[in-house]
Amino acid sequence: MSNDIREKMWKAMADSPIVMLGLTDANAHQEPMHAQLDKDANSAFWFYTTKTNRSAAGGSAMAQFVSKDHKVFACISGTLVEETDPKIIDKYWSKHVAAWYKDGKDDPSLKMLRFELNEAEVWRADPDFKAMVNLTFGGKVQPEKMGDHEKVSL
């Protein structure tokens, strides 16, 4: 089942790559960030940010994800490190990213972070018919009838 739930997470993230990101050792709220995904790099993704962003220092981090249809939820752990490879910075650059930086790729505040993924805890909401009837009419619901839940290595 791990491959199935992992694939569902990646597909949902490709459809809507916004996560809540934060450093695990910081006493700060997480913030919404747009993950730059690569279908061939399923052990990392990237963020454009600024040198003054609360996550810019890097380190142990967590990303929280909810799919647009609210059927896939994930809590992803890993490590944020500065990405310095100009090929990677160029690879994900777009008009949407450029809109955030006055001087484009030459903006002195620009910083790219690579999120090196460790593991994820993923929930896939897919209730069976009986669970839906129980939800609708106030009956008891068994958690295992509501979908899948699994920790997966990334």
C-alpha positions as MATLAB code, in Angstrom:
seq = 'MSNDIREKMWKAMADSPIVMLGLTDANAHQEPMHAQLDKDANSAFWFYTTKTNRSAAGGSAMAQFVSKDHKVFACISGTLVEETDPKIIDKYWSKHVAAWYKDGKDDPSLKMLRFELNEAEVWRADPDFKAMVNLTFGGKVQPEKMGDHEKVSL';
ca = [
       0.000    0.000    0.000;
       2.910    2.447    0.585;
       3.515    3.001   -3.132;
      -0.192    3.620   -3.750;
      -0.640    6.202   -1.018;
       2.714    7.835   -1.880;
       1.648    8.147   -5.544;
      -1.700    9.652   -4.526;
       0.132   12.233   -2.381;
       2.485   13.229   -5.244;
      -0.400   13.458   -7.729;
      -2.441   15.650   -5.364;
       0.580   17.878   -4.692;
       1.232   18.271   -8.431;
      -2.358   19.487   -8.794;
      -1.969   22.059   -5.995;
       1.618   22.463   -4.707;
       0.892   24.825   -1.815;
       2.069   23.679    1.618;
       2.352   25.181    5.063;
       6.082   25.203    5.833;
       8.002   25.808    9.020;
      11.173   24.966   10.891;
      10.573   22.396   13.600;
      13.006   23.992   16.053;
      11.660   27.535   15.628;
       9.029   29.116   17.798;
       7.175   30.513   14.785;
       4.036   29.737   12.868;
       4.226   27.888    9.600;
       3.491   29.851    6.443;
       2.072   29.051    3.001;
       4.719   28.348    0.370;
       4.567   27.180   -3.243;
       6.582   23.973   -3.650;
       8.480   23.523   -6.907;
       7.989   19.842   -7.682;
       9.985   17.635  -10.028;
       8.407   14.371  -11.200;
      11.887   12.821  -11.349;
      12.976   13.987   -7.887;
      10.533   12.483   -5.409;
      12.902   12.875   -2.474;
      13.091   16.686   -2.610;
      11.247   19.812   -3.682;
      12.188   23.475   -3.712;
      10.985   26.887   -2.550;
      11.881   30.369   -3.741;
      11.984   32.693   -0.760;
      13.921   35.630    0.653;
      16.973   35.764    2.853;
      14.840   37.267    5.640;
      12.091   34.640    5.504;
      11.479   32.807    8.801;
      12.578   29.505    7.164;
      15.644   30.950    5.392;
      18.073   29.697    8.049;
      17.203   26.139    7.059;
      17.345   23.055    9.229;
      14.805   20.497   10.348;
      11.394   21.377    8.899;
       7.825   20.181    8.401;
       5.416   20.812    5.558;
       1.659   20.307    5.883;
      -0.383   19.583    2.758;
      -4.123   19.349    2.034;
      -5.364   18.501   -1.458;
      -7.901   20.728   -3.212;
     -10.613   18.092   -2.842;
      -9.733   17.497    0.841;
      -9.141   13.804    0.221;
      -5.365   13.716    0.729;
      -3.591   15.095    3.801;
       0.134   14.866    4.491;
       2.639   15.924    7.107;
       6.104   15.799    5.529;
       9.365   15.926    7.491;
      12.782   16.769    6.154;
      15.604   19.269    6.115;
      15.700   22.661    4.421;
      19.069   23.522    2.858;
      20.092   26.395    0.623;
      20.022   25.534   -3.086;
      22.979   27.158   -4.838;
      22.933   25.319   -8.178;
      22.114   27.960  -10.832;
      20.658   25.244  -13.083;
      18.032   24.401  -10.454;
      17.269   28.086   -9.792;
      16.768   28.592  -13.557;
      14.811   25.362  -14.003;
      11.845   26.453  -11.884;
      11.951   30.187  -12.637;
       8.726   31.543  -14.124;
       6.784   34.783  -14.554;
       4.873   33.917  -11.387;
       8.087   33.583   -9.391;
       9.618   36.703  -10.989;
       6.638   38.768   -9.807;
       7.930   38.433   -6.224;
      11.444   39.759   -6.921;
      12.104   43.339   -8.038;
      15.387   42.460   -9.757;
      14.381   38.990  -10.947;
      17.025   36.280  -10.501;
      19.544   39.021   -9.633;
      17.495   40.251   -6.680;
      19.787   40.386   -3.638;
      17.005   39.107   -1.379;
      16.389   35.934   -3.439;
      17.119   32.622   -1.778;
      16.156   29.141   -2.907;
      15.683   26.323   -0.437;
      15.727   22.597   -1.183;
      13.532   20.495    1.075;
      15.285   17.143    1.424;
      12.446   14.814    2.366;
      12.637   12.219    5.087;
       9.182   10.747    5.573;
       5.530   11.627    5.363;
       2.466   10.634    7.255;
      -0.325   10.521    4.694;
      -4.083   10.233    5.072;
      -6.362    9.479    2.138;
     -10.042   10.134    2.829;
     -12.092    7.568    0.945;
     -15.039    6.568    3.145;
     -16.951    3.432    2.254;
     -20.737    3.514    1.765;
     -21.594    2.351    5.301;
     -19.353    5.028    6.834;
     -21.070    7.705    4.742;
     -24.515    6.489    5.838;
     -23.388    6.534    9.476;
     -21.968   10.041    9.070;
     -25.144   11.263    7.426;
     -27.511    9.835   10.025;
     -25.416   10.239   13.192;
     -24.205    6.662   13.552;
     -20.814    5.595   14.820;
     -17.956    5.604   12.330;
     -14.954    3.304   12.454;
     -11.748    5.182   11.484;
     -10.532    2.361    9.224;
     -13.721    2.750    7.150;
     -12.879    6.384    6.344;
      -9.773    5.781    4.211;
      -6.072    4.944    4.403;
      -3.397    6.247    6.747;
       0.258    5.363    6.543;
       3.787    6.588    7.241;
       5.948    6.408    4.116;
       9.642    6.961    3.478;
      10.409    9.495    0.785;
];
